[in-house]
Amino acid sequence: MLDPNTHELLQVGYSRRGSGGTLAAASRLAGEKAVAWAPLTGSGRQEHVLQELKDDLIGGYFYQMGKPPARQFAAEPSPSE
């Protein structure tokens, strides 16, 4: 999720509910948010694969910016959402 006003990355996550889960997570954060998601099929939907992708994205952002996404660890929804 991205804050369109500051262009700051707020949170990286995954949802087994696809775009519905992503939009539900965004709705829990105040203000307008930009949300992007990509559907995964087959083995890409396995829990450990999703977690690995998420961790890689957070790590890549931290490597470039020197800090985690702004809301990543503040109120992260559970993976079942």
Secondary structure as GFF3:
##gff-version 3
##sequence-region A 1 81
A	DSSP	beta_strand	2	3	.	.	.	ID=ss1
A	DSSP	beta_strand	8	9	.	.	.	ID=ss2
A	DSSP	alpha_helix	19	27	.	.	.	ID=ss3
A	DSSP	three_ten_helix	42	45	.	.	.	ID=ss4
A	DSSP	alpha_helix	47	65	.	.	.	ID=ss5
###
